[in-house]
Amino acid sequence: MTKAIDRSPARNVSMPDDGPRRALDDMVSDQVTLMTLLAESAPASQVFAVAESIARRASSASMGDSLRERTLRLKDLLDRRARRDRDLSALFDTAKDLASLKDITAILTSIAARCRELLGSDLAYLSLIDESGTETSIRVTDGAISPRLKNLRLPIDIGVGGPVALTGMSHQSSDYLRDERLAHDPVVDAAVAAEGIKAILGVPLKVSGSLIGILFAAHRSQRSFAADEVEVLSSLATLAALAIEKTQLLDRSREALAEIESAHAVTIEHQAAIDRGAAAHELFTAIIFRGGGLEELTAALYDVLGIPAVILDADGELLASAGFPQRPENLPRVRSRDPEAGTPQTDREGGWTVVPIDAVHDRLGALALSHPEPLSDVDGRIAARAATVAALLLFWRRSVAEMCDRDRSAFLIEVVSRPAGVKPAHLPPADFSTLPDGGDWRVYAIRSEAADRRLLSVLSRRLGSQHVMHVRYADELVVAFWSPAPALSAADLAPRLAAELEADVTIGEATSAGGLAGLRDAYEEASMCLNVLRTLGRRRTGADRTRLGVAGLLLSDSRDLNSFVTNQIGPVLEYDRRRGTELTVTLDAYFRTNRSLNETAHTIRVHPNTVTQRLARIDNLLGADWRDGTSSLNVQLSLLIHAVVGHLDTG
């Protein structure tokens, strides 16, 4: 076992004259003790006590003084090396801690705390220079007792930081508030006074040679900072600057990566947009080459963009739609083309994006997409391309329709204007020769305040027939059409057209049972019905000859009494014939007795209740209005004709 060393100061004992060896051993023992104390960094009081004991036994006073001086210097050197080792170890630990931090605030907070730990200061704080380079702001503090210092902004040339910023080197003040070498600011001085700060040391924070901030250590007592403290704080500032630079590089790397990812996403989106555009181009081109229609075009556009779309004609009428669960409502307006406006522009109207569909000098309609936000540039270009294709389809359809209309109109105008008995020189349009058997040609003679183009557009939708001819003749719009199914009568059609067009529409109607050969006679009858309606002041209505009653009978050249009676009271006559009843007799007696129930019952010798029951049956057969106005007159006249011409065939 190693023998324990006695570190107590050597006793000053006198040596006997015969003990030089013992004295030498004691001196060697004291020297060993001194070296051991120095090696173990013992307190200075113990080291100097042993050194003093040895010095007193020196052979001369100068030798003793030399021993004291050398021991002091050695002790100071060893203490400084020990402090350096501790500081280096602490700095190494600081570097490891900073390396693990990625947030700038966390790094600054760690630096301030480690600064107080290494220097044993009362306060540590760190300020960063703003982008303008004229001000600094204190970002973090450690050991502060007042809130004034934190987030304090001060000019870069104020206080201890001024010389640091100016020279890029450390600077200190042993008594800041009384230091006249420094530039002072009342707000800064008030914050320093609130903290009770006296001594301040500041060292620069540099990144790539540029000053980014200043690290401060402060005491609340007056003192000067030793060179090794300045060195330690400077080393800590260097580590801090490296950590800040690393964090800034990481932030810039993240930003660059985010920009790359964003650019990549934009590239992918752009490529997807290009792919959508190419797909749309192929779809639209195929539609054109195979002669597709507007419905197919809107369906293709919806497939590409996923946005519901409609195509409207120049009057705002719906021509095609796709992507809607039912017929879309609240359609946007189709604005008239302004020849001075130049290239037509896409508009927003409510939740619609409206793309004009134009020919060279004419607006054919609009393509509208239902979307809450404006279209992206790529989607807008696809929609514009679809509008161009729609313009081609509409222009082609209009050209074909106009060509067909010209042929049909030429035939119809010759039919209605030629003298009676003269055959038209033009042959009927070729597509009429393929019409199946069954169905009649109807002729409308129309007067309206609405424009012909708009009237014909609305009328075409109502008729639902592709076999239509029209021509403007004698201030009337003459429309002839063939339909295999029953069409709306003029009486039903006129008020509907008037409501939709918001204009008067009056229609005279006739039917040509003889096909195209009977069109001229049908036109003359329809035109006469129209004139009667207008003479009677009946606007927004329509009628054929049978609905005009006595006026219709007067219009007939053949005075077709059979048809007149059948149209007015035919259901009553047929009911009597099949059932053997006397509704006709009751009806005649009812009018002859001036509509008196009792007189009617007395005349035909039945109970008044029976008369009431028979009149109710007549209501069911003729309609409740047979007793009123013109209808009543027509019924009475029919009864008179039926009585005079008893041989009329009521079947």
C-alpha atoms as one frame of an Amber mdcrd trajectory, in Angstrom:
protein
   0.000   0.000   0.000   1.115   3.507  -0.688   2.002   5.390   2.394  -0.254
   8.394   3.065   1.437  11.689   2.596   1.410  14.094   5.492   0.319  17.428
   3.969   0.496  19.429   7.169   3.039  22.251   7.221   6.470  21.107   8.367
   7.348  21.938  11.939  10.265  24.212  12.552  12.411  22.142  14.831  15.990
  22.670  15.547  18.223  19.958  14.387  20.835  18.592  16.632  24.299  19.095
  15.449  24.627  15.409  14.799  21.425  15.059  12.675  22.141  16.563   9.194
  20.653  13.492   7.576  17.407  13.921   9.432  17.160  17.585   8.369  17.735
  16.636   4.768  15.009  13.999   4.960  12.550  16.517   6.385  13.293  19.011
   3.599  12.851  16.333   0.912   9.588  15.296   2.564   8.347  18.920   2.478
   9.291  19.255  -1.196   7.414  16.066  -2.027   4.415  17.447  -0.139   4.677
  20.751  -2.059   4.777  19.017  -5.435   1.864  16.795  -4.477  -0.246  19.806
  -3.429   0.604  21.561  -6.693  -0.244  18.487  -8.741  -3.605  18.056  -7.002
  -4.515  21.779  -7.293  -4.724  22.148  -3.515  -5.843  25.479  -2.064  -3.224
  28.210  -2.313  -3.045  28.582   1.503  -1.824  24.985   1.912   0.668  25.314
  -0.958   2.153  28.577   0.334   2.387  27.223   3.916   4.604  24.325   2.797
   6.634  26.622   0.518   7.167  29.036   3.390   8.418  26.199   5.624  10.956
  25.184   2.981  12.038  28.780   2.305  12.822  29.406   5.955  15.277  26.508
   5.922  17.023  27.742   2.818  20.724  28.442   3.012  20.167  32.121   2.159
  17.397  34.665   2.146  17.616  35.096  -1.642  17.236  31.380  -2.098  14.102
  31.449   0.059  12.652  34.396  -1.877  13.351  32.620  -5.149  11.511  29.535
  -3.867   8.497  31.632  -2.848   8.363  33.432  -6.234   8.739  30.263  -8.261
   6.077  28.483  -6.190   3.640  31.403  -6.731   4.275  31.434 -10.470   3.931
  27.679 -10.722   0.717  27.692  -8.707  -0.722  30.447 -10.921   0.325  28.575
 -14.074  -1.212  25.344 -12.880  -4.425  27.114 -11.823  -4.722  28.792 -15.184
  -4.146  25.505 -16.969  -6.778  23.857 -14.797  -9.215  26.641 -15.553  -8.388
  26.313 -19.248  -9.039  22.601 -19.078 -12.353  23.209 -17.366 -13.235  25.908
 -19.850 -12.275  23.711 -22.792 -14.318  20.876 -21.384 -17.262  23.213 -20.877
 -16.853  24.603 -24.385 -16.726  21.081 -25.742 -19.945  20.250 -23.902 -21.435
  23.478 -25.221 -20.489  22.553 -28.777 -22.165  19.165 -28.384 -25.298  20.763
 -26.952 -25.475  23.347 -29.710 -25.002  20.692 -32.372 -28.190  18.981 -31.209
 -30.272  22.161 -31.389 -31.974  23.206 -34.623 -34.104  26.123 -33.492 -32.431
  29.544 -33.422 -34.231  30.627 -30.237 -33.186  27.448 -28.424 -29.566  28.011
 -29.527 -29.510  31.601 -28.290 -31.084  30.610 -24.967 -28.500  27.827 -24.469
 -25.638  30.222 -25.246 -26.795  32.788 -22.678 -27.160  30.116 -19.976 -23.708
  28.610 -20.724 -22.160  32.100 -20.682 -23.299  32.672 -17.095 -22.082  29.192
 -16.133 -18.580  29.621 -17.599 -17.923  33.161 -16.428 -19.949  33.051 -13.232
 -21.582  36.327 -14.284 -24.803  37.713 -12.807 -26.355  38.239 -16.202 -25.839
  37.179 -19.828 -27.713  38.383 -22.862 -27.414  38.274 -26.626 -28.461  40.809
 -29.262 -28.762  40.344 -33.033 -28.356  42.994 -35.710 -31.471  43.644 -37.837
 -31.546  43.556 -41.640 -30.954  47.290 -41.936 -27.677  46.999 -40.027 -28.501
  50.088 -37.944 -30.166  48.525 -34.892 -29.779  45.555 -32.628 -32.421  43.824
 -30.562 -31.821  41.782 -27.423 -33.212  38.349 -28.265 -32.531  36.331 -25.081
 -31.434  37.008 -21.505 -30.371  34.754 -18.627 -30.379  36.030 -15.056 -32.472
  39.161 -15.755 -34.606  40.518 -12.936 -36.361  43.234 -14.961 -38.485  42.864
 -18.132 -37.014  46.043 -19.644 -33.939  44.396 -21.088 -35.660  41.645 -23.058
 -36.610  42.600 -26.640 -34.973  46.004 -26.133 -34.049  47.637 -29.451 -31.132
  50.033 -29.519 -29.013  51.750 -32.148 -25.950  49.762 -33.110 -23.533  52.483
 -31.905 -24.928  52.708 -28.336 -23.265  51.304 -25.205 -20.629  48.562 -25.030
 -21.998  47.130 -28.266 -21.003  50.293 -30.152 -17.220  49.721 -30.026 -17.740
  45.994 -30.623 -19.768  46.695 -33.782 -17.311  49.342 -34.911 -14.076  47.357
 -34.400 -15.309  43.778 -34.541 -13.403  43.125 -31.277 -14.380  42.611 -27.653
 -14.944  45.577 -25.373 -15.707  45.986 -21.677 -16.697  48.589 -19.112 -16.149
  48.175 -15.372 -18.899  50.712 -14.493 -21.214  51.171 -17.480 -23.446  54.024
 -16.293 -20.401  56.158 -15.350 -18.333  55.237 -18.394 -18.093  58.444 -20.429
 -16.213  56.726 -23.242 -19.445  55.095 -24.370 -22.405  56.586 -26.219 -25.462
  56.461 -23.933 -29.194  56.314 -24.585 -31.803  57.158 -21.898 -33.927  54.080
 -22.619 -30.925  51.758 -22.582 -29.497  53.368 -19.433 -32.869  52.970 -17.692
 -32.915  49.251 -18.561 -29.319  48.823 -17.308 -30.149  50.675 -14.091 -33.253
  48.491 -13.573 -30.997  45.431 -13.725 -28.417  46.988 -11.396 -25.656  46.284
 -13.913 -22.156  47.691 -13.381 -19.555  45.745 -15.350 -20.296  44.629 -18.931
 -18.196  42.605 -21.382 -19.252  42.275 -25.027 -17.763  40.039 -27.727 -18.762
  39.870 -31.418 -20.773  37.102 -33.079 -19.489  36.649 -36.616 -20.779  34.408
 -39.411 -18.547  34.120 -42.478 -16.690  37.227 -41.356 -19.824  39.328 -41.007
 -21.016  40.656 -37.666 -24.497  39.304 -36.883 -24.756  40.087 -33.171 -23.043
  40.594 -29.800 -22.777  38.314 -26.742 -22.699  40.105 -23.352 -21.720  39.047
 -19.831 -22.494  41.437 -16.960 -21.995  41.779 -13.200 -23.965  43.815 -10.727
 -20.737  44.847  -9.032 -17.929  47.000 -10.363 -15.028  44.924 -11.707 -12.825
  44.249 -14.704 -12.899  41.085 -16.782  -9.647  39.094 -16.946  -8.047  38.135
 -20.229  -8.970  34.485 -19.820 -12.624  35.472 -19.251 -12.544  37.516 -22.437
 -10.974  34.541 -24.204 -13.596  32.126 -22.871 -16.460  34.410 -23.834 -14.927
  34.925 -27.294 -14.628  31.154 -27.742 -18.244  30.741 -26.669 -19.259  33.454
 -29.143 -17.385  31.601 -31.891 -19.275  28.397 -31.080 -22.497  30.343 -30.967
 -21.790  31.942 -34.337 -21.044  28.523 -35.843 -24.263  27.110 -34.406 -26.241
  30.080 -35.724 -24.594  29.721 -39.119 -25.393  26.014 -39.115 -29.015  26.755
 -38.252 -29.243  29.419 -40.938 -27.762  27.003 -43.453 -30.258  24.367 -42.377
 -33.078  26.888 -42.686 -31.876  27.913 -46.119 -31.525  24.243 -47.049 -35.069
  23.597 -45.877 -36.275  26.628 -47.807 -34.350  25.491 -50.879 -35.762  21.979
 -50.475 -39.252  23.415 -50.049 -38.719  25.520 -53.178 -37.490  22.451 -55.046
 -40.481  20.450 -53.850 -42.766  23.331 -54.773 -41.130  23.614 -58.174 -41.445
  19.853 -58.576 -45.115  20.047 -57.638 -45.569  22.914 -60.094 -43.775  20.869
 -62.741 -46.003  17.880 -62.062 -49.075  20.103 -62.101 -47.877  21.760 -65.286
 -47.258  18.375 -66.881 -50.697  17.223 -65.765 -52.139  20.403 -67.266 -50.278
  19.720 -70.510 -51.621  16.173 -70.481 -55.149  17.484 -69.881 -54.705  19.968
 -72.691 -53.439  17.256 -75.040 -56.306  14.947 -74.067 -58.784  17.770 -74.609
 -57.241  18.578 -77.986 -57.550  14.950 -79.092 -61.143  14.698 -77.865 -62.199
  17.979 -79.456 -60.457  17.170 -82.750 -62.127  13.764 -82.891 -65.524  15.386
 -82.295 -64.967  17.736 -85.237 -63.808  15.005 -87.640 -66.612  12.584 -86.863
 -69.255  15.327 -87.024 -70.150  15.218 -83.345 -72.541  17.595 -81.671 -72.613
  20.091 -78.829 -73.760  17.515 -76.263 -70.724  15.399 -77.064 -68.468  18.444
 -76.797 -69.773  19.478 -73.344 -69.473  15.855 -72.138 -65.832  15.749 -73.302
 -65.083  19.078 -71.606 -66.626  17.819 -68.362 -64.532  14.630 -68.569 -61.318
  16.658 -68.945 -61.939  19.451 -66.399 -64.485  17.864 -64.066 -66.438  21.151
 -64.129 -70.143  21.205 -65.120 -70.631  23.135 -68.364 -73.388  24.423 -70.650
 -73.500  25.806 -74.170 -75.995  28.602 -74.832 -77.124  30.120 -78.106 -77.008
  33.841 -78.841 -80.375  34.314 -77.120 -79.209  32.550 -73.954 -81.197  29.381
 -74.674 -79.684  26.108 -73.467 -78.280  24.013 -76.314 -76.239  21.400 -74.405
 -75.069  20.631 -70.874 -72.942  18.114 -68.966 -72.211  17.465 -65.297 -75.567
  18.606 -63.889 -77.948  16.198 -62.105 -80.895  17.993 -63.730 -81.516  20.880
 -66.110 -79.396  23.777 -64.800 -81.143  26.917 -63.588 -80.094  30.572 -63.306
 -78.054  30.427 -66.493 -75.759  33.395 -67.190 -76.492  36.021 -69.820 -74.978
  35.907 -73.268 -73.699  39.402 -73.879 -73.956  40.966 -77.313 -70.723  41.285
 -79.176 -69.150  44.729 -79.177 -67.320  45.213 -82.498 -65.136  47.875 -80.860
 -64.047  45.605 -77.992 -61.490  43.589 -79.970 -60.779  40.040 -78.789 -63.698
  38.730 -76.685 -62.828  38.221 -73.034 -63.907  35.577 -70.569 -66.275  36.987
 -67.909 -67.372  35.956 -64.428 -71.076  36.120 -63.642 -72.147  34.755 -60.274
 -70.758  31.237 -60.037 -70.238  31.009 -63.814 -67.200  31.501 -65.996 -68.555
  32.599 -69.385 -66.460  32.119 -72.540 -67.903  33.801 -75.676 -68.505  31.662
 -78.771 -67.917  33.890 -81.775 -67.805  33.618 -85.539 -65.911  36.203 -87.571
 -68.393  39.036 -87.094 -71.130  37.437 -85.052 -71.736  36.072 -81.565 -73.067
  32.548 -81.836 -73.495  31.944 -78.097 -71.410  31.212 -75.017 -69.764  28.357
 -73.153 -70.384  28.655 -69.392 -68.733  26.600 -66.650 -70.211  26.376 -63.156
 -67.337  26.848 -60.717 -67.061  28.985 -57.545 -63.556  30.194 -58.436 -62.089
  31.589 -61.663 -60.505  28.966 -63.888 -56.764  28.388 -63.800 -54.772  29.525
 -66.820 -54.558  26.011 -68.235 -58.231  25.226 -67.620 -59.117  28.601 -69.117
 -57.164  27.763 -72.284 -58.902  24.372 -72.521 -62.281  26.066 -72.114 -61.352
  28.625 -74.788 -60.381  25.779 -77.123 -63.727  24.105 -76.447 -65.449  27.414
 -77.249 -63.585  27.512 -80.577 -64.756  23.977 -81.387 -68.298  24.967 -80.352
 -68.068  27.945 -82.717 -67.115  25.590 -85.563 -69.993  23.236 -84.757 -72.500
  26.059 -84.394 -71.291  27.786 -87.529 -71.446  24.513 -89.455 -74.888  23.766
 -88.065 -76.055  27.287 -88.881 -74.665  27.031 -92.405 -76.407  23.713 -92.991
 -79.610  25.048 -91.429 -79.459  28.212 -93.511 -78.904  26.208 -96.663 -81.841
  23.949 -95.804 -83.911  26.970 -94.788 -83.187  28.655 -98.094 -84.422  25.615
-100.041 -87.434  25.154 -97.804 -88.238  28.861 -97.692 -88.021  29.101-101.484
 -90.484  26.210-101.798 -92.832  27.587 -99.113 -92.890  31.144-100.473 -93.804
  29.815-103.898 -96.554  27.664-102.366 -98.237  30.465-100.420 -97.818  33.169
-103.063 -98.733  31.321-106.283-102.207  31.715-107.808-104.744  29.044-107.083
-104.382  25.991-109.336-100.786  26.762-110.347 -98.242  24.196-109.233 -94.997
  25.467-107.692 -91.948  25.370-109.937 -89.689  24.286-107.052 -89.732  20.668
-106.061 -90.317  19.894-102.381 -87.094  19.589-100.339 -85.548  16.146-100.769
 -85.676  15.235 -97.079 -89.490  15.619 -97.096 -89.829  12.753 -99.579 -88.695
  10.268 -96.942 -91.354  11.178 -94.369 -93.238   8.117 -93.098 -96.954   7.652
 -93.596 -99.187   9.236 -91.009 -99.131  12.697 -89.530-100.328  15.934 -91.031
 -98.723  19.154 -92.146 -99.722  22.080 -89.974 -99.476  25.724 -90.903 -99.132
  28.641 -88.486 -99.647  32.251 -89.517 -97.987  34.319 -86.778 -97.891  37.997
 -85.835 -95.526  38.981 -83.016 -93.520  41.891 -81.656 -90.523  39.570 -81.101
 -87.747  39.213 -83.672 -88.229  36.358 -86.122 -84.921  34.698 -85.203 -85.746
  34.566 -81.508 -89.349  33.562 -82.136 -88.258  30.716 -84.418 -85.662  29.547
 -81.867 -88.252  29.265 -79.105 -90.872  27.809 -81.469 -88.468  25.102 -82.691
 -87.913  23.888 -79.146 -91.667  23.785 -78.555 -92.444  21.915 -81.763 -89.682
  19.334 -81.432 -89.781  18.667 -85.203 -86.921  18.753 -87.687 -89.308  19.011
 -90.670 -90.056  22.719 -90.493 -90.333  25.455 -93.136 -90.758  29.142 -92.498
 -90.907  32.302 -94.514 -91.858  35.933 -93.985 -94.845  36.736 -96.229 -97.426
  39.532 -96.183 -96.390  40.794 -92.727 -96.834  37.315 -91.309 -94.358  34.677
 -90.276 -95.597  31.532 -92.005 -94.461  28.278 -90.396 -95.293  24.858 -91.848
 -94.208  21.659 -90.101 -94.814  17.937 -90.133 -94.978  15.847 -86.983 -95.998
  12.202 -86.546 -97.272  12.951 -83.030 -99.934  15.428 -81.968 -98.441  18.902
 -81.600 -99.485  21.766 -79.413-102.511  23.612 -80.709-102.175  27.299 -81.513
-104.487  28.041 -78.573-101.974  26.385 -76.181 -98.836  27.519 -77.981 -99.496
  31.262 -78.358 -99.734  32.176 -74.632 -96.652  30.085 -73.833 -94.599  31.785
 -76.517 -95.862  35.195 -75.413 -94.849  34.506 -71.806 -91.388  33.241 -72.751
 -90.690  36.017 -75.249 -92.432  38.687 -73.146 -94.167  39.949 -76.277 -97.545
  39.609 -77.999 -97.850  36.442 -80.082-101.025  35.714 -82.080-101.308  32.520
 -84.140-103.779  31.367 -86.778-103.691  27.618 -87.386-104.799  25.222 -90.102
-104.117  21.606 -91.048-103.299  20.266 -94.509-104.692  16.768 -94.642-103.547
  16.542 -98.261 -99.877  16.848 -97.395 -97.656  19.309 -99.236-100.273  19.728
-101.967-102.721  21.254 -99.515-100.298  23.744 -97.931-101.612  26.718 -99.909
-105.209  26.231 -98.777-104.048  25.574 -95.228-102.040  28.810 -95.268-105.032
  30.849 -96.461-107.190  29.372 -93.685-104.516  29.999 -91.028-104.045  33.560
 -92.267-107.827  34.197 -92.106-107.917  32.809 -88.530-105.080  35.154 -87.620
-106.881  38.164 -89.105-110.114  37.300 -87.246-108.233  37.047 -83.942-106.571
  40.401 -84.523-109.878  41.998 -85.622-111.517  40.720 -82.439-108.590  42.155
 -80.433-107.527  38.767 -79.113-103.766  39.112 -78.560-101.488  36.439 -77.082
-103.833  33.683 -78.220-104.272  31.279 -81.109-107.052  29.411 -82.811-107.980
  27.308 -85.789-111.314  27.641 -87.593-113.106  25.262 -85.257-112.196  27.360
 -82.222-113.521  30.538 -83.808-117.191  29.381 -83.651-119.531  31.455 -85.813
-116.582  33.496 -87.072-114.953  30.268 -88.211-118.096  29.188 -89.969-118.231
  32.481 -91.829-114.617  32.024 -92.912-115.375  28.738 -94.615-116.076  29.022
 -98.357-117.992  25.743 -98.295-119.968  26.786 -95.222-119.194  23.408 -93.632
-122.270  23.167 -91.383-121.674  19.536 -90.456-118.229  20.314 -89.071-119.494
  23.376 -87.235-122.286  21.488 -85.461-119.949  18.596 -84.658-117.312  20.945
 -83.217-119.864  22.716 -81.000-122.326  20.069 -79.739-120.991  16.868 -81.266
-120.324  15.176 -77.863-123.970  15.784 -76.819-125.368  14.419 -80.082-123.112
  11.361 -79.855-124.145  10.738 -76.232-127.862  10.826 -77.189-127.265   8.520
 -80.166-125.430   5.874 -78.145-127.566   5.974 -74.983-130.966   7.034 -76.260
-131.071  10.067 -73.949-132.577  13.498 -74.580-129.712  15.833 -73.696-130.107
  17.687 -77.040-133.839  18.250 -76.425-133.100  19.444 -72.890-130.381  21.801
 -74.161-132.711  23.281 -76.805-135.542  23.772 -74.272-133.102  25.338 -71.796
-132.233  28.115 -74.253-135.838  28.515 -75.531-137.110  29.143 -71.950-134.393
  31.727 -71.337-132.419  29.294 -69.145-135.193  28.717 -66.601-134.944  25.317
 -64.916-138.641  25.145 -63.995-139.823  26.255 -67.458-137.433  23.799 -69.078
-138.771  20.980 -66.872-142.365  21.963 -67.699-141.647  22.133 -71.447-140.082
  18.669 -71.695-142.339  17.302 -68.894-139.689  16.118 -66.417-138.818  17.013
 -62.837-136.541  20.087 -62.337-133.989  17.825 -60.669-133.811  15.810 -63.863
-133.050  19.006 -65.795-130.295  19.848 -63.321-128.788  16.372 -63.715-128.932
  16.587 -67.520-127.270  20.029 -67.533-124.497  18.690 -65.301-123.951  15.876
 -67.820-123.752  18.494 -70.616-121.146  20.371 -68.523-119.040  17.233 -68.527
-119.430  16.793 -72.283-118.951  20.398 -73.498-117.039  22.020 -70.654-118.365
  24.423 -68.050-118.022  27.522 -70.308-120.663  26.485 -72.885-123.200  28.757
 -71.124-121.025  31.884 -71.411-120.661  34.567 -74.097-119.566  33.454 -77.550
-119.627  29.774 -76.593-123.303  30.058 -75.660-124.059  31.719 -79.008-122.201
  28.985 -80.888-124.143  26.257 -79.042-127.515  27.914 -79.763-126.623  28.370
 -83.438-125.552  24.730 -83.649-128.897  23.629 -82.165-130.720  25.769 -84.737
-128.745  24.317 -87.654-129.266  20.819 -86.293-133.022  21.382 -86.064-133.341
  22.891 -89.558-131.066  20.391 -91.317-132.373  17.230 -89.668-130.487  14.898
 -91.927-126.958  16.029 -90.687-124.708  13.117 -90.009-123.699  13.457 -86.349
-121.260  10.577 -86.510
